[in-house]
Structures are given as structure tokens and as C-alpha cells.
């Protein structure tokens, strides 16, 4: 499994069979480099502009990718199962910002949970539904999503082997009213190695135990 960051909450996941899954594609207004994305499947956690721009997404054959944006379990391509788990974008049952769908992606024996714009800590029922989480993509910047403290609490509850912070302030989103990644890293007691940004993560089920506990995945220049 290869995991590449494109910025914000957008990542490109590629398994050994060549299947490509793109998460939460942002639009030009986010400030990150805006480029065409080639993927078989695109997941969308909710309809806000920084998570749902399908206009730049294409399948490898030039057609449209399969889009998953709702709760339920399905297998869009061979060796990939995706379950959408409905939660909320805020801490008041969606009254402020609506619903959010976390995407639990299973492939190559790995279970990856992309939390989208999760805005509240998880109930026992939702934690049970998530089950084992090997890799967790978690918003940590606060204001629109989990605060750094709530994100750390969510990590403690889900117990992922690897957590990948997302949706935090960078040089590209310097004017946004969210925090950088450092407060979350401080609460997690991150080591120097865990604080060092990476441009790609290579991981298999067999080498999970050898990976860093926290992987900060960023495109070049994110924290210039």
C-alpha cells in the first residue's frame, strides 16, 4: 500500500493490484496545488468545497471514477471494500454543519479509516462498528472539526496502529481559523521522528509493527 498526501484531507491510496482510491478532493479555493487526479474510486465524506471537488477526478481510462459518498458497505473494485459510517460534522448532531461519512477502507489485509470532517468524539456504538483500525486519517485542527484534544481522545479510543493527522493549518491555509499540527503532536507525545514530515508512506500488513505511530504526510512546502 502506498499513501500519498495531496494536502488537507486528500490522499491517494494505491494497493499492490494497482487500484487507486482518492479521498476528499479539495477545490481550487483551498490554496493547495490543484491538479488532475487519476483514481478508480473517489470517497467524499461530505459536500463542502474542500472535500468534494469531483471536477478534477478521472479514471485511468479517461472516464469517471466510482464515487462513494454515503453510508453502507460495498466493493467498488476487486480486493477493496469500503464501508461508509455516518457521523456528524459538529458536536450537536449535525445542527451546525450537517452529517459526515467516515470511510472504512479494507484492502490487502489493512483497515484504513478516513474520518473526513469528524466534529465529535465517537460513541461506543460507532467505535464497535469501526472495529480494528490499522491506519487512521484524523482531522486535528479544530474549529470546523475535532480539536487537538478531541483528536487525541479519539486516537485513544480507536487505538490505530498508525495515525495520519489531516485538516490542520499549513502555509497553504494560513488564513484559516484552524490550528497547526503541533498541538496535536504535543498531546500525543510525538517523537522527533514522528514530527518529521514524509511525502509518501509505504506500508503492508506485515510491517505495521515497524512503522512510526504517527506519520505526518505533507506535500513539499506545507510548513515553509
Buried (B, 14 or more C-beta within 10 A) or exposed (E): BEBBBBBBBBBBBBBEEEBBBBBBBBBEEBBBEBEEBBBBBBBBBBEBEBBBBBEBBBBEEEEEBBBBBEBEEEEBBEEBBBBBBEBBBBBEEBEEBBBBBBBBBBBBEBBBBBBBBBBBBBEEEBBEEBEEBBBBBBBBBBEBBBBBBBBBBBBEBBEBBBBBBBBBBBEBBEEBEBBBBBBBBEBBEBEEEBBEBBEEBEBBEEEBEEBBBBBBBBBEEBBE
